[in-house]
Amino acid sequence: MIKSIHVKNYILIEDLTVDFDNGLNVITGETGAGKSILINAIDIAFGAKPAKDVVKKGAEKALIELFIDSKNPNIKSLFEENGIDTLDEIILSREITPTSSRTRVNGTLVNQEFVKSLKELLIDIHSQHQTYAFLQPKSHIVLLDNYARDLYGEELQEYKLLYKEYQGLLNALETAQNSANATESQIDFLKFQINEIEQANIEDVTEEETLQNELSVLENAEKLQELTQSSYWALNGDEGSLIDALLQIKANISKAVDMDSSLENAEQSIIEISELTRDLSSTLRDYYQSVNSDTARLNEVQERLYLFDKLKRKYGSTLEEVLQTYDKLSEELNTIEFSSKNVEELQAKIDEILVKLNKLAQDISAKRKNYAQVLSSLIVDELEKLELAKSRFEIRITPKELSSDGIDDVEFYISTNVSQDLSPLAKTASGGEISRVMLAIKTIFAKSDEIDTVIFDEIDTGISGKAAQSVADEIAELAKFRQIIVITHQAIIAVKADKHFLVSKKQNEETEVTIKALNEDEKVKAIASLASGDNSESALDFAKSLLSAK
């Protein structure tokens, strides 16, 4: 159950904490006071998309925190699977800025998929939007399957996994068939391309750069020999060479050091320079002696580089891309050669899976039809309690092609008048009747599932008198099994509250919504106001009588 909610800088709320109780929590207030703000905040905490302007004017961010207590064992499993600490209570918080939002559970950042899974285990929020969704036939099969999950839930899960595998095999078969249908000329061309790259025998993607440098040397061999040889003779020629000059300088400085030791560093420097010059001289000599014009090698390098240019024009702008193309072409050829054999194997697997799917679908369909009668009967019983005693309700199941949820179309039909034929739920029920049908469905589901908290946002729309009394009794009964939070305009529902909250709007320098838990005297005034619109003595007496008859 939701123990409390803390809301800060959210729409018209500056800083508010509301503590809920077990049982029935009722929220009332004047029209336009902001009663739905709290329900919307809970929904947003559980992953609903916030509006752009939910951050209170002047604030940088809004914060919604829920403190939740639940003994549902599935939650512990969910937390362990996602590496989230299991504490005595669940702390769910969502921080919202004008451009982004972040959700944490027990201090750990989580994604919205996790929050959705958590919501499915903890709460059920019934709003006008959900009423619309429930009226749509596509949701009816989900409702029936959820209620009957203990009967065929495991089979349905097995079916859905198998159907997913079936779809994957169909896609693979289509790809294999397309590949297997490649023409002989396409295959020959693929083989030609692969062979052309293979013949180049590219082992190093840097080979082209190395060859470009070698080409430059081969093309300029005579000039390189001339430049390096002349440089060598300048360093180490017969007369007036640089090395001879350095030797003379070294001899002179060595004599000077004998007379002035401060020249020792200079002497060391000239020694180092002399050695470096000798090394350079040797390098240049070796180089010019090794360089020569090799016409045969020049032709080899030019031909190799021409081959690389040819491959790059066809298969990629670099040798690396050429090799990537080779891998892609090889894979394509392998796929074609494999696909011809694979088509038969895939078709055999598909035929085998179809047998299993059809068998499972038939079994599930039979159980759906049986349980549809059970659920229809339960809903009729609930409708009778809600002053729709002459109602008939039927869950109709018709066949369809094999799909992700089986071979059944499921739709709810209802008649609320003796003279009226059964018609689709979405086309027949009035506003007040829809509210009661939804409450009947919710009541049945809430008694059977493990969800701790059910929230009704104005479930009493369009009802009054005996119908309102029956709705009040049904909600109070449901609150014996689950925590219920309900927004209502009906005094007859509000008097059933285990805890009553009043929403009001203050208009000072800025508008602010406040929510207050009422004491006994305040409850009387709130009920009187709901019943008659004022706090006259007669209204207060009436409110007291309602509360005493609770």
Summary of the structure (lengths in Angstrom):
residues: 550
radius of gyration: 42.6
end to end distance: 23.9
largest distance: 135.4
contacts: 1642
relative contact order: 0.13
helix: 60%
strand: 18%
